[in-house]
Amino acid sequence: MKILVGYDGSNVAKEALTVALKHARAFAGSEVYVVTSMAGGTEVPRQAFEKAEGDLRYTQSVFIKDKIPCTTRLLVRGMTPGEDLVRFIEENGIDEVIVGVKRRSRVGKLLFGSTAQKVILDAKCPVVTV
């Protein structure tokens, strides 16, 4: 099974990694893709780019000790993160997506973040929210 984790370095994204690890252990032969998308295309500041690369290196360490194949991708294609993730899902035949959803106020609870919402509504595979 191909599992994608939408990752932005936040605490909820780290929780999504934990769920992905559990799912990968449960389904032998699983591959995990940890993907960060940066809006802005070539206009992304160098420091932000380097931080994202460092965050992705950390994610690989989560899976290495369990010998679970983990591929990381930093996408800077000029799309919104939601559009970028949905396109990556389609291009790579992803079977399951895991995304973190930030806690919000009472009113905010009715809405997901724009990235999570785009993935939930447009991905053609199951999406697990954490």
C-alpha positions in Angstrom: 0.0 0.0 0.0 1.2 3.5 -0.9 0.6 5.9 2.0 1.1 9.7 1.6 1.5 12.0 4.6 1.0 15.7 3.9 3.8 17.2 6.1 4.4 20.8 7.1 6.5 20.3 10.3 3.6 21.2 12.7 2.7 19.1 15.7 -0.4 17.7 13.9 1.8 16.7 11.0 4.0 14.8 13.4 0.9 13.0 14.7 0.1 12.1 11.1 3.5 10.5 10.8 2.8 8.4 13.8 -0.5 7.2 12.3 1.3 6.5 9.0 3.9 4.4 10.8 1.1 2.3 12.5 -0.7 1.8 9.1 2.6 0.9 7.4 3.3 -1.7 10.1 -0.2 -3.1 9.7 0.1 -3.5 6.0 3.2 -5.5 5.0 5.0 -4.1 2.0 3.7 -0.6 2.5 5.6 2.4 1.2 5.3 5.8 2.8 5.6 9.1 0.9 6.1 12.2 3.1 5.3 15.3 1.0 5.7 19.0 1.7 4.4 21.5 -0.8 5.5 25.1 -0.8 3.3 27.6 -2.6 5.1 30.3 -4.5 7.1 28.4 -7.0 10.6 29.8 -7.5 9.8 32.7 -5.2 10.2 30.6 -2.0 12.8 32.2 0.4 15.9 30.1 0.7 15.6 29.8 4.5 12.0 28.4 4.2 13.3 25.9 1.6 16.2 24.8 3.8 13.9 24.4 6.9 11.5 22.3 4.8 14.3 20.1 3.6 15.5 19.6 7.3 12.0 18.7 8.4 11.8 16.1 5.7 15.1 14.6 6.7 13.7 14.2 10.2 10.6 12.3 8.9 12.8 9.7 7.3 14.3 8.8 10.7 10.8 7.9 11.9 10.6 5.1 9.4 14.2 3.9 9.1 14.3 2.1 12.4 11.3 0.0 11.4 12.8 -0.6 7.9 9.7 0.9 6.2 10.5 2.4 2.8 10.0 6.2 3.0 10.3 8.6 0.2 10.3 12.4 0.8 9.4 15.0 -1.7 9.6 18.8 -1.4 7.2 20.2 -4.1 7.7 23.7 -5.3 5.6 23.8 -8.4 3.7 27.1 -8.0 0.4 25.5 -7.0 -1.4 25.7 -3.7 -0.3 23.0 -1.3 -3.8 21.3 -1.6 -3.6 21.3 -5.4 0.0 20.0 -5.3 -0.9 17.1 -3.0 -3.9 16.1 -5.0 -1.8 16.1 -8.2 1.0 14.1 -6.4 -1.6 11.5 -5.2 -2.9 11.1 -8.8 0.6 10.9 -10.4 1.9 8.3 -7.9 -1.1 6.0 -7.4 -1.4 6.7 -3.7 -3.7 4.3 -1.9 -4.2 6.3 1.4 -3.6 9.9 2.6 -3.0 11.0 6.1 -3.2 14.7 7.0 -3.1 16.6 10.2 -6.0 18.9 11.0 -5.3 21.8 13.4 -7.6 22.4 16.4 -9.8 25.5 15.9 -12.4 27.6 17.6 -16.1 26.6 17.7 -16.8 28.3 14.4 -13.5 27.1 13.0 -14.3 23.5 13.8 -16.9 23.6 11.0 -14.1 24.2 8.5 -10.9 22.3 7.9 -7.8 24.2 6.7 -7.7 24.9 3.0 -5.0 22.3 2.3 -6.8 19.5 4.2 -10.1 20.5 2.8 -8.8 20.3 -0.8 -7.3 16.9 -0.2 -10.4 15.5 1.6 -12.7 16.7 -1.2 -10.6 16.0 -4.3 -8.4 12.9 -3.5 -9.6 9.8 -5.2 -8.5 7.6 -2.3 -9.3 7.3 1.4 -8.1 10.3 3.5 -7.4 9.9 7.2 -7.5 13.1 9.3 -5.5 13.3 12.5 
